[in-house]
Amino acid sequence: MKLNSKAAPVSFQNVTKIYGRDVLAVDKVNLEIEAGKLVTLLGPSGCGKTTTLRMIAGLEMATSGRILIGDADVTTLPATDRDVSMVFQSYALFPHMTVLENVSYGLSFSGFSKSETRERALVGLDLVGLKGFDARLPSELSGGQQQRVAVARALVLEPQVLLFDEPLSNLDAKLRRQVREDIRAIQQDLGLTVVYVTHDQEEALAVSDEIVVMRNAAIAQIGTPRQLYDAPVDRFVADFIGEANLLPCTIESVSGDQATIAIEDYRYSLASRGLSEGPASMAVRPSRLVIGAPQGFSATVAKATYVGVRMEYTLEASFGSMFAVQDDVDQPLAVGTDVTVGFAEKGPVLLPEG
């Protein structure tokens, strides 16, 4: 037996959520989530991402607007009438039940016979790499294994949409990497529609087909991980998605869609992004600063840190500090060294004001 996916798209049409009289949690959000994709809602605390997830689940009701799952308008439906499953941050396993009983719990209310319930639960455990763990209690499992049980319990219900609310926050760094890879592999193998909430940028970049960056109850930018990393729409997204140096520059000329910028005596050509001549700012990733470039601007090494696989440097220039990384760990630069800093071929991006 193989679990079949009933993956469905999710649509938010001008959805607003207000708590009480005036607490705006989600503000006129329009969002299309394709069937079979993993979409992450990413943002700082209080941005509206968890409220958005809970409105898909039916745990919160929209104040206005429409929410569709597949072709069905679920805006006013209670959670029990929506074909979704949710994996919580706390796992929410029953401590007195075995792993198999925990995974079977939801199935026992779905009209399946005892034998089919057992079979489906065993398939679910196999899918998450826990074959043979069915007789154990949650207390006999590691944190990562408990999270997999919670995933299996959600999977066996074959939901149209599978929801994850900060699923890895209780795990250590090594386990987080492993479990996020497991979740991504299962989602892709089964073609599930997954909506995933996190505040961890690296986690979002690692698992997502698409990322929805939220800020102040609204959507700041939607795109693939690479689109958001390489072409953030503004300073907030640039600074929030991975690390970015926000540097001042001057746009000296614009020709078509290309601009020539200047930092001190250094000139560099890049996409103009609709900007015109004059003062501007740009974002450049630490790995795209080239220390020791033949052409560039002047800086001094203020701090050098060895972190195993790379060197991390804080550089001081006339306009402020920058953070840069280098793979060469065998010949690190000494603090106080004067260097020339340039940009990699795929280097900075100009940022619209705001």
Steps between C-alpha positions, in 0.01 A plus 500: 500500500617852421355820637338708226523877504188710455709814481297813437588865437428768761378848413478809722286774348536834678504332841508712814508389863431744783509398866269688731422849380825615350785242505579445132668157468466444124434786260335438159718203406477354150685174458492205259661173612533239227402139559797278574731785606666581831444867580656659807358795689805679635534807715578643843280446803165674470507535121183291444647174372357272771159667482501441123579131556230465765244653263580226247450244776173654616642570846445872435224652288562777249341835580454567129602353165483141370712188552475215250647151522470346157168623363334513840441825688604408856497854643232427758552125542621372839828311520320164520345556157824589321714232339825620656743362757732700723834413657555712810820635652433299817439169310183449713554125538304299757761383753301193610451372143749304294641647180258290295203611713602864462523471122171306486312748717353717225425202279286344772244778443505469120292188450783258424499144632752408769711305252506784245574755773796291612624453146482869419675592825783255428539646150515847655776394738692344214473824302667698779771242563354353821422146390528273803438779752124435524502349852709772663369784713578864413723524809723234347565709188734788426361843418555443130322164513206653687470764230494226235218327685304825491566525125389140445179561698418791270602319180282193547187716488590583137410867538455739212737736680763420764591783738817538706523754782866558597556121490874501570534763770535243780785311331875561514684625192608160365154349544335804343700444182415130488128537572454787255660283231262218594196730479610633162565150363159371615324807357666454161455121489128522576429826314346661808380857531687627805478838671788542742552775758843593630702802608825322403627635168739211432222249562271684258767514230573128542149354475286735292375510144384852577539735796248759614681765702262677735538829687249701705202273416562521124705331229835669432611272213422159349752302301720193474788479748745609230282792387475632854869448571625651174240772442338620824233761439607730784732543797281296733499192277872537421585513868256228604577235236849390588769747600549809287723804512299814427745742339460860385598581143444755225332414171712691249317402182214285374485345153194290429468254787865533609644745751858595576557560870792648687639428846800727552705449179352157426253466211267204452218423253179329610124491437344844555170359633318813390720740696643822364825692556585617849564360850385141548552193713568141409515157660796268460533156657810427713616230258484745208745748646840428343782579742823574315328581172716675235247786493281617785477731798722514807424324827678370808456163671348580840421145610593152377318188621574137412180288491639176356392498137567869437637826633263778600623859482367833621632770269504873570469741207452874482120454492471238776539132582452195279486127564687274255587131480785314331562130445877534551550395860871416464621855437270724702531877486631665814302765682620842383578389144408754233315337211327586175140380485312441176183319399460157347362481146161419650534748781279774640147608413364852514216549745197719439453755773269406783 
